[in-house]
Amino acid sequence: MAKFIAFDKPSAADKWVNDIFDRTDLLGTQPELGREVPELLGSRYRELIFGSYRIIYKVEHEIKILTLRNSRQLLSLSDIEQ
């Protein structure tokens, strides 16, 4: 997404990426900040809403950011498990 934004305005792309990092930095001290992923209730997968995007992460002994998705996209385990 940042590359797409950068075509029109590189500074806006930099701000967008920095804002995402600022938002996810909070997870270091507040891992339960996001809600459970509605499609995967009862799992350790959580999400932060960032504008019209979902930052999907997993809480274990560390926080793992798994994907960034448009809010309109549904998520399945096959989208995030390797």
N, C-alpha and C positions, 0 to 999 in steps of 0.2 A: 504494500500500500504506500509506503514512504516513497518508493521509486516513482509511483504514479503521481503522487502529489508533487514531487520534485520537478516533474516536467514543466509544471506551471509556475511553481514558486518553491525553490529549494529551501528558503528559510522556514516556510510553513511545514515542510517535511521534517526538518530538524526539530522544530518545536513539537510536532506530533510524536516523534520518536522519544524525545526527552520527557514529554508528558506521560507516555506509557511507562517509561522507566521510573519516573517519580511515583506513579501510582503503584507499581509492583514493588518498589522499595519498601513500602509500608508493610508488606507481607512478612518481612524479616522479624518484626516485632508484634505483628497482629495477623498470624496465619489464618485465623478464622474470620477475617474481615469480609471475604466474599461469601456469597450464599452457595448452598449446594446446587449443583447443576440440575435443573428440573428434570431433564431426561434421564438422569442417573442418580436418583434419590437413593440414599443409603450407602453411597460410595464415598471415597475420600476425595472425589473430584469436586472442585469449587470453581466459582467464577466471579470475576470483578467486571462490572459493566463500565465501559469507557466510551462515552458517546454512543455511537451505534455499533460498538464492537463488544465482544465478550472475550475476556482474557481467561482462558481455562488453565487451571493449575491443580496440582495434586499435593496434598499434605501428607508427608511421611516423616522421616527423621530430618528431612530438608524440604524446602519448597521447590517444586519443579514446574516451571511454566511450560505448558504443553502445546498450546496453539492460541492464535488470535483469530477470531471468526466474526463475520458480520452477524449482528443480533438476529437476523431473520433466518439464519441457518440452524437447523436442528443438528444435534450432536449424537453420535453413537460411540460405543466403546471402540469399535474398529477405527474410528477417526483419530483416537489418541493413544491406543496401545500399540506397542511395537513388538 
